[in-house]
């Protein structure tokens, strides 16, 4: 649950600095100034607002895991009154329980884009379901999108934004929980590159 910063110092070289210590008592969903213990979440840097954006993940492991569908921002601008602090953003809409998704920041449209993932551990009779959902966060709220052309339900993938193409890209991953990632020659499918451009 702690937060660290990595810097390349011109004098001392690469340095890790702890910014927020693990409070230990934040529990699922975190507490004021601390996003709490979680795993299999993702975060990206919103360069327009100088904030890290973090979504979801899971608190605890296995069958006792608690799925999270909350949005947090870490303020990186020294001029911000919340500098070096996690602040929860309460949104009217969210992508739901999400882990192992890919996340990218579209700097042209100033949107954080979430693709795929898994509802692990998930409520109801069908947990561990991979998804092909696309959702966008504009700094205030999430919008769930329904673009054409997405065939794969995808989890464990990696994402990034290609400025030259104006598209968010998700690479590889797996369709089935517990199986190996997509690689050339695998039984799941060849490695795939999927692009999202609204």
N, C-alpha and C positions, 0 to 999 in steps of 0.2 A: 503493500500500500504506500510505499514511499516514492518520492519523485526526485530524479537526478538530472543534472544538466551536464552535457559533454561540450567542452570548448577546446579549441586549438589556441593555446596561449603563445604569443610570439617569444616569450622569455622562458616559460616553464614547459612548453610543449603541450601535448594532449593531457587534459585534466577532467576528472569527474568530480562534480560538486553536488552534495545532497542539498536539495532545496526544501523538501518537506519530508519529515520523518514519519514512519509508519505509526499512526495514532493507535492502532490495535483495537480501538473501540468503535471505529466507524461502522463496521458491519456491512451488510448488504445495502447498497445504495449510497454509502458514504455519509459524510456529515459536513458541516460548514467548513469550507476551505480545503476539504480532502475528499477525493472521489471514491475513496474506500478500496478495500481489497477486491480484486477481480482478475479474471484471466480470460484468454481467448477473445479479447477485445482488440480494436484497432484505433489508431488516431492519426490525424494529418495536421499539417500546419496551414492555417488560413492566413496567407500572406497579406491580404487586404486589411485584415483586422488585427494582425499580430497575435493570434491565439491558436493554441492547439485545440483541436476538436476531437473529443473521444465519445464513442457511443457503445452502449450495451456491454456485452460480455456475460460472464457468469460468476457468481459468488459461491465458493466452495466447489468441490469436485464430485463426480459420480452421481448416483441416484439422489443424493442429498443436496445437489446443486440448486442454486436459486437463479433463474434467468433474470437478466437485467435489461431494461429497455429505456434507460435514462441517457441524457445528453449532458456532457460536461465540457467546459472550456477552461484552459489554463492560459492566463493572461501573461503575455511575454513583453508587453510594452512597458518600459519603466515609468511612463507618464500615466499609466492606468492606476486608479486607486486600488485595483485588485491585482497589482503586479505580483508575479510569482505565487499566485493563488488559484486553486480550482474553484470554479463557480458553476453551480448546476443551472442549466437552462431548461425551464419548464415549458414544454411545447404542447400544443393542442393535438398534434398528430405525431406519431412515431412509427418507425418501421416494425415495431413489435420486438419480440425476443430475437436477438441476433448474436451469433458467435461465428468465428471463423469466416467472416465475410471479407471482401476486399473493399478498400476505401481509398479514394483519391480526391484531390482538391482541384477543381476546374477554375484556374485563375482568370480565365477570360470571362466567364459568367459569374464568378465569385460564388461558387456552390461546392459544398462537400457532397460527393457522390458515393453512395453505398450500393454494392452489388452482391447478390447471392448470400451465402452463409448457411447457417443451420439454427434451428430453434432449440438446440440442446440447452438444458435438459428438457425444457418444454413441458407445458401442461397437457393433460388429456391423454388419450390412448395412443397417440402417434408422435412421441418425441423423436429427436434426432432426424428431423426431416430437412433435407437440403432445399434451397430456395433459388429462384431466379428473379427475385424481386429487385427492382431498382428504386432507390429513394434519394432525394436531394434535400440538403439542409442549407438554408439561406442565411443562417445566423439568428433567425427568429423561430422558424418552424420547419418541419419536415413535410415534403410532398412525395407521395408514392406515385411513381410513374409506371406506365405500361407501354414501353417501346416495342416496336416490332423487331423481329429478327433474332431474338434470344431463344435458343433451343435448349441450352444446358441449364439444369439445376446444378449450381456450383457452390462448393465449399472448399476451404483450405487454399484458396487462390490468392494471388498477389495482384495489386492494382497500382496504377500510376496515371498521371495526366501527360499527354503528349501535346505540348503547346503548338508545335508546327502543324499538327493534324487537327487541332481543336477537338480532341477526343479523349475520353477516359478509357483506359485499357485494363482488362482483367486477363491474367495468364494462368493457364493450367488449372490445377485443383482436382477435385474428385466429386463424383455424383453420389457415391454411396458411402455412408458412415462406416468406418472401420476398414475400408479398402485403401490400397495405395493410391498416391496421387497420379494424375494422368501423365504418362510418359510415352514416348514413341514405342510402339509394340506392346503396350499394356493391354489387359483384357477390358479395361474400362473404356478407353478411347485414346486416340493420339493426343499429344499436347495441343491445346487450342489457345488461340489468341482472339479475344472478343472485344470489340470496340463499341463504345456508347457515345453517340454524338446527337444531342437533341436538335 
